[in-house]
């Protein structure tokens, strides 16, 4: 068996740019699909696949996944960047998809079989004030959700009163606001998604107190700081949230602030999840080996695919760290399926982030995993079990508008971690 073609497919059924890699073989009808989505730079990933990986891989045996992964990884000499990692990830997942189809087995069976029938997921509840957040939590709970992430005004929150004359929402990111009228002229020179870190930090503990008081402790609750605070304020928030028994607090610190995780661990017992921005083993290795985190939140296409992710999961198991793979809207249903197959096969699975799969996504990606009663379920077909209808995918071309939410700014215009 030989690889005959490798091509990227760009589509946006849900309005979010997705990148899928299709690896074709000389066996009639046999191909594999993988997720290479880097939604902030999708066309660069596509070019990396077309111009570099496709010529490199043509004529090679797709069964040799481990060898091909290392070859792709070092072929550019410089490595560990998100563009190339995502391109490699798309190919790597597609090779696992092919291997499953050849064996007539789901990928989770190739990884040792199931540890569970389905993966517990968490949903996202947002709102402008605590009552609205609670209403959304109760809706998810009524649908069978076992875990819900609470945010109030998106990442970084909002100011206390959106009706104040000195408060104006950012045009393209209304969930992020600033409250200083004198900054209006400055915002024209420094456009972005403005938010107030001090108000945000003070608003979250009362939000959890309010929701816990209404739903009790039988529902798992989570929160994502998204690195929007200074390290010391993130530690202060983590301590303040201890009484509300979070399932985990996500991304309290940036990947380049590893030394602060030691201070955080010494200060409080709130479980910590981290890793969606990591693409270098040196970034996550000390967090795991020193048991400074409780959940690894890595983005599988950021790492380079299923091959490194399964090794990362095994490393985490040795140190009592559980998995909680990144599963936002900028992951294709194929990428969500890859998360799910690892979830089912790994003993140290913790929880899975997932989106709502709308009808356009399901039409473009037949076999999309099913979300039901607080769990994500596979379809048990060979490979990852998800296909791609290229004709329908072409109906949803991607667009590349300027990205404002990654231009996160404090009230005085200072840009901060998105």
C-alpha positions as CSV (number, residue, x, y, z in Angstrom):
1,X,0.0,0.0,0.0
2,X,1.3,3.5,-1.0
3,X,0.2,7.0,-0.4
4,X,-0.8,8.6,-3.7
5,X,-2.0,12.0,-2.6
6,X,-2.2,14.3,0.4
7,X,-4.5,17.3,0.2
8,X,-6.0,19.9,2.5
9,X,-9.7,20.7,2.5
10,X,-10.9,24.0,4.0
11,X,-14.5,24.5,5.1
12,X,-16.6,26.5,7.6
13,X,-20.0,24.8,8.1
14,X,-20.4,26.6,11.5
15,X,-18.8,29.8,10.4
16,X,-15.4,28.7,11.9
17,X,-12.5,27.9,9.5
18,X,-11.7,24.2,9.6
19,X,-8.8,22.5,8.0
20,X,-9.0,18.8,7.1
21,X,-6.3,16.6,5.6
22,X,-7.2,13.8,3.3
23,X,-4.5,11.1,2.7
24,X,-5.4,8.9,-0.3
25,X,-3.8,5.5,-1.1
26,X,-3.4,3.2,-4.1
27,X,-6.1,0.9,-2.7
28,X,-9.5,1.7,-4.3
29,X,-11.7,3.8,-2.0
30,X,-9.2,3.7,0.9
31,X,-8.3,7.1,2.4
32,X,-7.9,8.7,5.8
33,X,-9.0,12.0,7.3
34,X,-7.4,14.1,10.0
35,X,-7.9,17.5,11.6
36,X,-5.3,20.2,11.0
37,X,-7.4,23.2,12.1
38,X,-5.4,26.3,13.1
39,X,-8.3,28.6,12.6
40,X,-6.2,31.8,13.1
41,X,-3.9,30.8,10.2
42,X,-5.8,28.2,8.1
43,X,-4.3,28.9,4.7
44,X,-0.7,28.7,6.0
45,X,-1.5,25.1,7.2
46,X,-3.0,24.3,3.9
47,X,0.1,25.5,2.1
48,X,2.4,23.5,4.4
49,X,0.4,20.4,3.5
50,X,0.3,21.0,-0.2
51,X,3.8,22.3,-0.8
52,X,5.9,20.3,1.7
53,X,4.1,17.3,3.2
54,X,2.4,16.0,0.1
55,X,5.5,15.7,-2.0
56,X,7.4,14.2,1.0
57,X,4.8,11.5,1.6
58,X,3.8,10.4,-1.9
59,X,4.8,6.8,-2.5
60,X,5.4,5.9,1.2
61,X,3.7,3.2,3.2
62,X,0.9,4.7,5.3
63,X,1.2,1.9,7.8
64,X,4.4,3.2,9.2
65,X,2.9,5.9,11.3
66,X,5.6,6.3,13.9
67,X,8.4,6.6,11.3
68,X,6.4,9.0,9.2
69,X,5.6,11.2,12.1
70,X,9.3,11.6,13.1
71,X,10.2,12.2,9.5
72,X,7.7,15.0,9.1
73,X,8.6,16.5,12.4
74,X,12.3,16.9,11.6
75,X,12.1,17.4,7.9
76,X,11.8,21.2,8.2
77,X,14.8,21.2,10.6
78,X,13.2,24.0,12.6
79,X,10.2,22.6,14.4
80,X,7.6,23.0,17.2
81,X,5.5,25.7,15.6
82,X,1.7,25.6,15.4
83,X,1.6,25.8,11.5
84,X,3.8,22.8,10.9
85,X,2.4,20.9,14.0
86,X,-1.1,21.3,12.7
87,X,-0.2,20.2,9.2
88,X,1.6,17.1,10.7
89,X,-1.4,16.4,12.9
90,X,-3.8,16.3,10.0
91,X,-1.6,13.7,8.3
92,X,-1.0,11.7,11.5
93,X,-4.7,11.4,12.3
94,X,-5.5,10.4,8.7
95,X,-2.9,7.6,8.9
96,X,-4.5,6.3,12.1
97,X,-7.9,6.5,10.3
98,X,-6.4,4.4,7.4
99,X,-5.0,1.9,9.8
100,X,-8.3,1.4,11.5
101,X,-10.1,1.0,8.2
102,X,-7.5,-1.6,7.1
103,X,-7.9,-3.5,10.3
104,X,-11.7,-3.0,10.3
105,X,-11.4,-1.7,13.8
106,X,-12.2,1.6,15.6
107,X,-9.0,3.5,16.5
108,X,-9.8,3.0,20.2
109,X,-9.4,-0.7,19.6
110,X,-6.0,-0.1,18.1
111,X,-5.0,1.7,21.3
112,X,-6.0,-1.2,23.5
113,X,-9.8,-1.1,23.6
114,X,-12.3,0.8,25.7
115,X,-12.0,1.7,29.3
116,X,-15.6,3.1,29.2
117,X,-18.5,3.3,26.8
118,X,-18.7,7.1,26.4
119,X,-16.8,10.2,27.5
120,X,-18.3,12.6,30.1
121,X,-18.3,16.1,28.7
122,X,-18.7,19.6,30.0
123,X,-20.8,22.4,28.4
124,X,-20.3,26.2,28.4
125,X,-22.7,28.5,30.3
126,X,-22.2,32.2,29.9
127,X,-24.3,35.3,30.8
128,X,-24.2,39.0,31.5
129,X,-24.9,38.5,35.2
130,X,-25.2,35.6,37.6
131,X,-28.9,35.0,37.1
132,X,-28.4,34.6,33.3
133,X,-25.5,32.3,33.9
134,X,-27.7,30.2,36.2
135,X,-30.5,30.0,33.7
136,X,-28.1,28.5,31.1
137,X,-26.7,26.1,33.7
138,X,-30.2,24.8,34.5
139,X,-30.9,24.3,30.8
140,X,-27.8,22.1,30.4
141,X,-28.7,20.3,33.6
142,X,-32.2,19.6,32.3
143,X,-30.5,18.1,29.1
144,X,-28.5,15.7,31.3
145,X,-25.3,17.6,31.6
146,X,-23.1,16.4,34.5
147,X,-20.5,19.3,34.3
148,X,-20.8,22.9,33.2
149,X,-18.2,25.6,32.8
150,X,-19.3,29.0,34.1
151,X,-18.2,32.3,32.5
152,X,-19.7,35.7,32.9
153,X,-19.2,37.9,29.8
154,X,-16.7,35.6,28.1
155,X,-13.0,35.5,28.9
156,X,-12.0,38.3,31.2
157,X,-15.6,39.2,32.1
158,X,-17.0,42.6,31.7
159,X,-17.5,45.8,33.7
160,X,-20.1,45.8,36.5
161,X,-22.9,47.8,34.7
162,X,-23.1,47.8,30.9
163,X,-25.6,50.6,31.0
164,X,-23.2,53.2,32.4
165,X,-22.4,56.0,30.1
166,X,-18.7,55.5,30.6
167,X,-18.9,51.8,29.5
168,X,-18.7,50.9,25.8
169,X,-18.5,47.3,24.4
170,X,-15.9,46.5,21.9
171,X,-17.5,46.5,18.4
172,X,-16.3,43.0,17.4
173,X,-16.1,41.4,20.8
174,X,-19.1,42.7,22.8
175,X,-18.3,40.3,25.7
176,X,-15.2,42.4,26.5
177,X,-15.7,45.9,27.6
178,X,-13.9,48.9,29.2
179,X,-15.2,51.5,31.5
180,X,-13.0,54.5,31.0
181,X,-14.5,57.2,28.8
182,X,-11.1,58.9,28.5
183,X,-9.9,55.8,26.7
184,X,-12.1,56.3,23.6
185,X,-9.5,58.1,21.7
186,X,-6.8,55.6,22.7
187,X,-9.0,52.7,21.6
188,X,-8.9,54.2,18.1
189,X,-5.1,53.9,18.2
190,X,-5.1,50.6,20.0
191,X,-8.2,48.6,18.8
192,X,-9.0,45.4,20.5
193,X,-11.3,43.5,22.9
194,X,-11.1,45.6,26.1
195,X,-11.8,44.1,29.6
196,X,-11.2,45.0,33.2
197,X,-9.1,42.4,35.0
198,X,-9.7,43.8,38.5
199,X,-13.5,43.7,38.1
200,X,-13.3,40.3,36.4
201,X,-11.2,38.8,39.3
202,X,-13.6,40.1,41.9
203,X,-16.8,39.0,40.1
204,X,-16.1,35.3,39.7
205,X,-16.1,34.0,43.3
206,X,-19.5,35.6,43.9
207,X,-20.8,34.0,40.7
208,X,-19.8,30.6,42.0
209,X,-21.3,31.3,45.4
210,X,-24.6,32.2,43.7
211,X,-24.8,29.2,41.4
212,X,-23.7,26.7,44.0
213,X,-26.4,28.1,46.3
214,X,-29.0,27.3,43.6
215,X,-27.8,23.9,42.2
216,X,-25.9,22.4,45.1
217,X,-22.8,20.2,44.8
218,X,-24.1,17.4,42.6
219,X,-23.2,19.2,39.4
220,X,-19.6,19.6,38.5
221,X,-18.6,23.3,37.9
222,X,-15.6,24.6,36.0
223,X,-14.1,28.0,35.1
224,X,-11.5,29.2,32.5
225,X,-9.3,32.2,33.4
226,X,-7.8,32.0,29.9
227,X,-4.6,33.6,31.3
228,X,-6.4,37.0,31.6
229,X,-4.9,37.9,35.0
230,X,-1.5,38.6,36.4
231,X,-0.1,35.5,38.2
232,X,-0.6,36.7,41.7
233,X,-4.3,37.6,40.9
234,X,-4.8,34.2,39.4
235,X,-3.5,32.6,42.6
236,X,-5.8,34.8,44.7
237,X,-8.8,33.8,42.6
238,X,-7.9,30.1,42.8
239,X,-7.8,30.4,46.6
240,X,-11.1,32.3,46.7
241,X,-12.8,29.5,44.6
242,X,-11.7,26.7,46.9
243,X,-15.0,26.5,48.9
244,X,-17.0,25.9,45.7
245,X,-15.3,22.7,44.8
246,X,-14.4,23.3,41.2
247,X,-13.9,20.3,39.0
248,X,-11.0,22.3,37.6
249,X,-9.8,25.9,37.1
250,X,-8.5,26.2,33.5
251,X,-5.5,28.1,32.2
252,X,-4.8,30.3,35.3
253,X,-1.3,31.0,34.0
254,X,0.5,31.3,30.6
255,X,2.8,28.5,29.3
256,X,5.8,30.8,30.0
257,X,4.9,31.2,33.7
258,X,5.7,27.7,34.8
259,X,7.5,28.8,37.9
260,X,4.3,30.4,39.2
261,X,2.5,27.0,39.1
262,X,4.7,26.0,42.0
263,X,3.5,29.0,44.1
264,X,-0.1,28.2,43.0
265,X,0.1,24.6,44.1
266,X,1.6,25.6,47.5
267,X,-1.2,28.1,48.1
268,X,-4.4,26.2,47.4
269,X,-6.1,22.9,46.5
270,X,-8.3,24.0,43.6
271,X,-7.7,21.5,40.8
272,X,-5.8,23.0,37.9
273,X,-6.1,22.3,34.1
274,X,-3.6,23.5,31.6
275,X,-2.1,22.9,28.2
276,X,-4.1,24.1,25.2
277,X,-1.3,26.4,24.1
278,X,1.5,24.0,24.6
279,X,3.3,22.6,21.6
280,X,6.7,21.8,23.1
281,X,7.2,18.9,25.6
282,X,9.5,21.2,27.7
283,X,6.4,23.3,28.4
284,X,4.3,20.5,29.9
285,X,6.9,18.1,31.2
286,X,7.7,19.9,34.5
287,X,4.0,20.6,35.1
288,X,3.3,16.8,35.0
289,X,6.5,15.5,36.6
290,X,6.1,17.9,39.5
291,X,2.4,17.2,39.7
292,X,1.6,20.9,39.5
293,X,-1.5,20.3,37.4
294,X,-4.4,17.9,37.7
295,X,-5.6,17.8,34.1
296,X,-3.8,18.1,30.8
297,X,-5.8,20.3,28.4
298,X,-3.7,20.0,25.3
299,X,-4.9,20.6,21.8
300,X,-4.2,17.4,19.8
301,X,-3.5,19.1,16.5
302,X,-1.2,21.7,18.3
303,X,0.9,18.7,19.4
304,X,1.1,17.0,16.1
305,X,-1.7,14.5,16.2
306,X,-2.7,11.3,17.9
307,X,0.8,9.8,17.9
308,X,2.3,12.4,20.4
309,X,-1.0,12.8,22.3
310,X,-1.2,9.1,23.3
311,X,2.4,9.3,24.6
312,X,1.5,12.4,26.5
313,X,-1.5,10.7,28.0
314,X,0.7,7.8,29.1
315,X,3.2,10.2,30.7
316,X,0.3,11.9,32.6
317,X,-1.0,8.6,33.9
318,X,2.4,7.9,35.5
319,X,2.0,11.1,37.6
320,X,-1.7,11.0,38.4
321,X,-2.7,13.7,35.9
322,X,-5.9,13.1,34.0
323,X,-6.8,14.1,30.4
324,X,-9.2,16.9,29.4
325,X,-8.3,17.4,25.7
326,X,-9.1,20.8,24.2
327,X,-12.4,20.6,22.2
328,X,-13.6,24.1,21.1
329,X,-15.4,25.1,17.9
330,X,-12.2,25.4,16.0
331,X,-11.8,21.6,16.0
332,X,-13.5,19.6,13.2
333,X,-15.7,16.7,14.0
334,X,-12.8,14.5,13.0
335,X,-10.6,16.2,15.6
336,X,-13.4,15.7,18.2
337,X,-13.6,12.0,17.2
338,X,-9.8,11.7,17.8
339,X,-10.3,13.3,21.2
340,X,-13.1,10.8,21.9
341,X,-11.1,7.7,20.8
342,X,-8.3,8.7,23.2
343,X,-10.9,9.3,25.9
344,X,-12.3,5.8,25.6
345,X,-8.9,4.1,25.5
346,X,-7.0,6.0,28.3
347,X,-7.4,4.8,31.9
348,X,-6.6,8.3,33.1
349,X,-9.4,10.1,31.3
350,X,-10.9,13.0,33.2
351,X,-13.4,14.9,31.1
352,X,-13.9,16.2,27.6
353,X,-14.7,19.6,26.3
354,X,-17.2,19.5,23.4
355,X,-19.3,21.8,21.3
356,X,-22.9,21.6,20.0
357,X,-22.8,19.9,16.6
358,X,-25.2,21.8,14.4
359,X,-26.9,20.3,11.3
360,X,-24.4,21.8,8.8
361,X,-21.5,20.2,10.6
362,X,-23.3,16.8,10.7
363,X,-24.1,17.1,6.9
364,X,-20.5,17.9,5.9
365,X,-19.1,15.3,8.4
366,X,-21.3,12.2,8.4
367,X,-20.5,10.1,11.5
368,X,-19.9,13.0,13.8
369,X,-19.9,11.7,17.4
370,X,-23.2,11.9,19.2
371,X,-23.8,14.1,22.3
372,X,-26.3,12.5,24.6
373,X,-27.1,12.7,28.3
374,X,-23.9,14.4,29.3
375,X,-21.7,12.1,27.4
376,X,-20.1,11.9,23.9
377,X,-20.6,8.6,22.1
378,X,-18.7,7.1,19.2
379,X,-20.3,5.3,16.3
380,X,-17.9,2.3,16.5
381,X,-17.1,2.3,12.8
382,X,-13.6,1.5,11.6
383,X,-11.0,4.3,12.0
384,X,-12.4,7.4,13.6
385,X,-15.8,6.7,12.1
386,X,-16.2,10.2,10.6
387,X,-16.3,10.9,6.9
388,X,-16.3,14.2,4.8
389,X,-18.7,15.1,2.0
390,X,-16.4,17.3,-0.1
391,X,-19.2,18.7,-2.3
392,X,-21.1,19.9,0.8
393,X,-17.9,21.2,2.4
394,X,-17.4,23.4,-0.7
395,X,-20.7,25.1,0.0
396,X,-19.1,26.6,3.2
397,X,-16.0,28.5,2.1
398,X,-13.8,30.0,4.8
399,X,-13.3,33.7,5.4
400,X,-10.3,35.3,7.1
401,X,-11.5,38.5,8.9
402,X,-9.2,40.4,11.2
403,X,-9.0,38.7,14.6
404,X,-9.9,41.1,17.4
405,X,-10.4,38.7,20.4
406,X,-6.7,37.9,20.3
407,X,-6.0,41.6,20.8
408,X,-7.2,41.5,24.4
409,X,-6.5,44.8,26.2
410,X,-6.8,46.3,29.7
411,X,-8.7,49.5,30.2
412,X,-5.6,51.7,29.5
413,X,-4.9,49.9,26.2
414,X,-2.2,47.5,27.4
415,X,-2.4,44.3,25.3
416,X,-2.6,41.1,27.3
417,X,-2.7,37.3,26.8
418,X,-5.7,36.3,24.8
